[in-house]
């Protein structure tokens, strides 16, 4: 029978400082190997961090622009139902999370069944807790379609950053978090910036058309504000649940998606039931609609990866870059946005707020150095 009593781990061989001199020479190659492995791991983590942020910028920008384009595209047939797109995105998200869990369990059907049976079917109380955030997320997703049907992509992107404010306030009230001076200052910048972006702009032309445009913008603004409140509350509530349990993020997303699917399907039947009976659930679907559904389903998964590999400052940079790209494309390609100096000032304040909120104030360093 082999003896394991004197066997040392690789980490002990690398970092043990009390080894005899005779063994240090033998461990020199192992120490070099450890340093190489550590450097390669750090390099891989750094690459994943920036790749995940790049994917987040791409997904956020494409989702906003394609959703806006799909809601303003004039076609001969009926326009696709927002409620149908929300339900389709939830089904796709459940499918993707199931595949991820399946791969984590070495593609074993038995292990997959046991896990789902144990964590979902045998824990009904834990499952019911997710009904609240699931219902709010479903409402939020529908509101975003309403917002982008009435607001240009640039204005929507900037205004939707108010979710930082609502998330901060709910974190303080529900989780007992304490905000630093930089974070409170960033929230003031954020409110000032969004206010400037939403200031009415005088325009020449048909007064009736101007009234209709102002009414449409008001509807879009209310939809974004409601989405910000719902996003802040649901996000903090979901964070609280994740901290209270040890279940994985993908499993929680499946549980969340199941409730979201039920709520979304119910909303579709109640509000768009007649239209579904006449034209079907997938009425008005085209390539752009399918891209919107896929991007929306990927959103939550990408954010989870970003949270794992990136920090708040880099996430703020990704948000700022997404705002700028959306503004440029909205102006040059979609041609539904006319920037003003007031808008740019507000956008700069909002971008500054995203960086400032993620800035961590470092404590004063001690004058004594550790040896």
RARA-V550696 format. One record per pair of residues at least 4 apart in sequence whose C-alpha atoms are under 6 Angstrom apart, sorted by sequence separation. I is the first residue (numbers start at 1). J is the second residue. If there is no record, write none. Layout:
i:I j:J
i:I j:J
This chain:
i:12 j:16
i:48 j:52
i:55 j:59
i:56 j:60
i:57 j:61
i:58 j:62
i:59 j:63
i:62 j:66
i:63 j:67
i:66 j:70
i:69 j:73
i:103 j:107
i:113 j:117
i:114 j:118
i:115 j:119
i:116 j:120
i:117 j:121
i:118 j:122
i:119 j:123
i:130 j:134
i:133 j:137
i:147 j:151
i:156 j:160
i:163 j:167
i:167 j:171
i:170 j:174
i:171 j:175
i:172 j:176
i:179 j:183
i:189 j:193
i:227 j:231
i:230 j:234
i:231 j:235
i:234 j:238
i:253 j:257
i:257 j:261
i:260 j:264
i:261 j:265
i:267 j:271
i:268 j:272
i:269 j:273
i:275 j:279
i:276 j:280
i:279 j:283
i:285 j:289
i:306 j:310
i:326 j:330
i:329 j:333
i:330 j:334
i:331 j:335
i:353 j:357
i:102 j:107
i:172 j:177
i:276 j:281
i:330 j:335
i:171 j:177
i:331 j:337
i:330 j:337
i:14 j:31
i:165 j:187
i:320 j:351
i:159 j:194
i:316 j:354
i:316 j:355
i:313 j:355
i:313 j:358
i:312 j:358
i:166 j:229
i:163 j:228
i:167 j:232
i:150 j:216
i:151 j:217
i:166 j:232
i:150 j:217
i:151 j:220
i:163 j:232
i:150 j:220
i:147 j:220
i:147 j:223
i:147 j:224
i:71 j:149
i:68 j:148
i:143 j:223
i:140 j:227
i:136 j:230
i:133 j:234
i:134 j:256
i:138 j:260
i:134 j:259
i:130 j:256
i:134 j:260
i:131 j:259
i:197 j:343
i:197 j:346
i:196 j:346
i:97 j:250
i:193 j:346
i:193 j:349
i:193 j:350
i:94 j:254
i:189 j:349
i:190 j:350
i:94 j:257
i:190 j:353
i:189 j:353
i:157 j:323
i:90 j:257
i:186 j:353
i:186 j:356
i:90 j:261
i:186 j:357
i:154 j:326
i:154 j:327
i:87 j:261
i:183 j:357
i:87 j:264
i:83 j:268
i:80 j:283
i:80 j:284
i:89 j:293
i:93 j:297
i:79 j:284
i:80 j:285
i:78 j:284
i:85 j:293
i:89 j:297
i:67 j:292
i:63 j:295
i:52 j:306
i:49 j:309
i:49 j:310
i:57 j:318
i:61 j:322
i:57 j:322
i:61 j:326
